Amino acid sequence: MTDVQTPLTPAREKSLNRLKRVEGQVRGIARMIEDDRYCIDVLTQLSAVKSALAAVEGEILKDHASHCVTHAIESGDAGDQKAKLDELIGLLAKHYRL
């Protein structure tokens, strides 16, 4: 069996590119700490990374809702619909500490 990788959707490609930028930002923060940079500058960069990760999280959540959840609804499979909604509710409950 060959291991064929499916092409990324535009939304996934966008998220991947953002994550690569975040990766660079995190390396930059590590260098700032190694260079004993001013704490406020480091904290400012940490805040920027958290915002960038939140943007990626939002894109992936939107992608999940528009594809996976929509597919479950359109399928008419009640079990799949419940599973997708339970996943989503569980994620949101964990994220928002509900």
N, C-alpha and C positions, 0 to 999 in steps of 0.2 A: 504494500500500500504506500503510495507516495504522499508526502507531507506537503500539501499545497496550501499556501496561505492566501486567504481571501483578501481582496483589496479593502483598505480602510474607507469608511464613509467620510464625506467631507467634515462631519461633526467630530468624528474620532480623530481625523487628521489634525483638525484645529486644536483639539484637546492635547494631542501628542506634542504638537509644536509649543503649546503653552507650557507643558510639563518640562520640555527641554530648556525653555527659558528659565523656569523656576529652578531647575537643576543648576544652571549657571549662576543664578542669584544665590543659591545656597552655598556653592563653592566660594563665591565672593564674600559672603558673610563669614565663612570659616577663615578666609584670609584676613578679614578685618579683625577677627578675634586674635588670630596669630600675631597680627601687627599691633595689637593692643590699642585699637582704635577707640574713640570716644563712645561710651555706652549708648548715648542717645542716637548716634549714627547707626550703631548696630541694631538697636531696637526699631528704628525707622525702617531699616531694610527687612527685618523680621516681619514687621507689619505688612510690608509690600508683598512678601512671599505668602503670608496668610491670605491676603486679598486675592492674589493670583490663584492660589489653590482653591479658594472658594469659587472663583469664576469657573475653573475646570470642573469642580463638583457640580455646579449649576448646569453646565453644558451636558455633562454625562447624565445627570438626572433628567434633563429635558429630552435627551436622546432616548433614554430608557422609556420614558412615558410615551413618547411619540412613536416608538417602534415596538418594544416588547409588550408593554401594557396594551397598546392599541391592537397588536396582533392577537393577544389573548382575548380581548373583547370581540374582535371580528370573527374569531374562530368558533365562538358559540360554546366552547368547552368550559363548563362551569367550574370544574376543578382547576383548570389552568388560570381562569380569571381570578378565582379566590387566591391561588398561590401567588400570582403577580401582585395583587393588592395587599396580601399579607406581607410580602417582601417589602413593598413600598412603605407600608405603615410601620413595620418593624424598623426600617432604616430611619424614617422620620422620628419615631419615638426615641430611638437611641441617640440620634443627632440632637434633638431638642429636649432630651431627658424627660419624656412624657411618661 
